[in-house]
Amino acid sequence: MIFHSKPTLNKEDSSAVSRVINSGYISQGEAVARFESELAEYIGVKGGGAVSSGTSALHLSLIALGVKEGDDVAMPTYVCPALLNPINYIGANPLLIDINPDSYNISPADLKKKLTKKTRAVIVPHIFGLPADIKDILSIGIPVIEDCAQSVGAVYNGKKAGSFGHCAIFSFYATKVMTTGEGGMVVSNSDKILEKIKDLREYDHKPNYMVRYNYKMTDLQAAIGISQLKRLDSFISRRRNIALAYSKRFSELEIAIPKVYTEREHIYFRYVIKNRVKGQGSRVKGLEEDLKFFEVNGVKCMRPIFKPIHRYLKLKGFPEADRAWNELISIPIYPSLTDGDVKKIVRVTEKWQEAKVE
Ligand SMILES: Cc1ncc(COP(=O)(O)O)c(C=O)c1O
């Protein structure tokens, strides 16, 4: 069985961890500080604050931007609950926005339509590794948290995703583009935001009391992060090569493939295909049937988003997110896939397509 996703680890990563263990200092220390400055430099921003996860990075970012109980925070509905949770931790209200049907990213038009007087921030994920319409969103004038959990290394108009907003967050969960096991970071050009993140992530040795958190990253994790960052560009180019191979064959088969934008450099954290032929209505029983087909043929595919947020909250009125949820299949794409794996995935997709054509 070819897994849907997998971490990309090697001996350099394990040696980096061994060095930290041998140093005898394993909690937040020098390696964390180095990882912060190296990632910030890679993204092209002033600095970073490493934390325990993408979720804690979002939580602290909302606090640092001054979001309070009762405020509205805009976010797309076609994401995982990791965006909703931190809004709820604060007691703010999620303002759910539909997506653009071509990029699957937050729709600037729907955002403009739904904006309230109480909207204090918008979380903008660059979903599947493709940058969102960030220029359009910035022009609205509300504080932007870029969510780069799926898009470290993606580029919009020559600049890295994560360098546009008031701040940006990253996740280094096991199967993300680069990993520290679990982990996250906030990067920003604002000293004020960075100071706040670094203050709130640890609770001890402070002159005053206020509610703070234990959201620290350890040097063990940061050592893996530094080691992974050295290979990040090679991870991304392998992802792009696999995507190219998929796109070439799938367009011959008339399978709807990810749209290419000239101003955006996709890193293909996810490669999604549609369970219908271009321009035609759905001809299948349902996505579960398609996923089962791939699985019995030895390729694990998934919905790229398990369930849109509005479906958890039993809300209606998000037609594009519903369509994406009904149509999109995420096929395996990660650096450790061999050329043989890629060929097998293409073969099974061809078989699936043949089976679907009436
Ligand atoms: C877009 C997005 N934002 C945030 C997160 C949360 O990251 P973490 O799992 O590190 O808390 C994820 C994780 O899957 C994600 O996909």
The ligand as a MOL file (V3000), in Angstrom:
LIG
                    3D

  0  0  0     0  0            999 V3000
M  V30 BEGIN CTAB
M  V30 COUNTS 16 16 0 0 0
M  V30 BEGIN ATOM
M  V30 1 C -4.0370 25.0590 7.2330 0
M  V30 2 C -3.6440 24.5510 8.5950 0
M  V30 3 N -3.5270 25.4210 9.6110 0
M  V30 4 C -3.1470 25.0250 10.8430 0
M  V30 5 C -2.8960 23.7010 11.1270 0
M  V30 6 C -2.5570 23.2960 12.5260 0
M  V30 7 O -1.2930 22.8010 12.7200 0
M  V30 8 P -0.9450 21.8180 13.9440 0
M  V30 9 O -1.4590 20.4720 13.6200 0
M  V30 10 O 0.5500 21.8980 14.0200 0
M  V30 11 O -1.5820 22.3970 15.1700 0
M  V30 12 C -2.9990 22.7600 10.1040 0
M  V30 13 C -2.7210 21.3380 10.3980 0
M  V30 14 O -3.0750 20.4100 9.7820 0
M  V30 15 C -3.3860 23.1900 8.7960 0
M  V30 16 O -3.5150 22.3240 7.7790 0
M  V30 END ATOM
M  V30 BEGIN BOND
M  V30 1 1 1 2
M  V30 2 1 2 3
M  V30 3 2 2 15
M  V30 4 2 3 4
M  V30 5 1 4 5
M  V30 6 1 5 6
M  V30 7 2 5 12
M  V30 8 1 6 7
M  V30 9 1 7 8
M  V30 10 2 8 9
M  V30 11 1 8 10
M  V30 12 1 8 11
M  V30 13 1 12 13
M  V30 14 1 12 15
M  V30 15 2 13 14
M  V30 16 1 15 16
M  V30 END BOND
M  V30 END CTAB
M  END
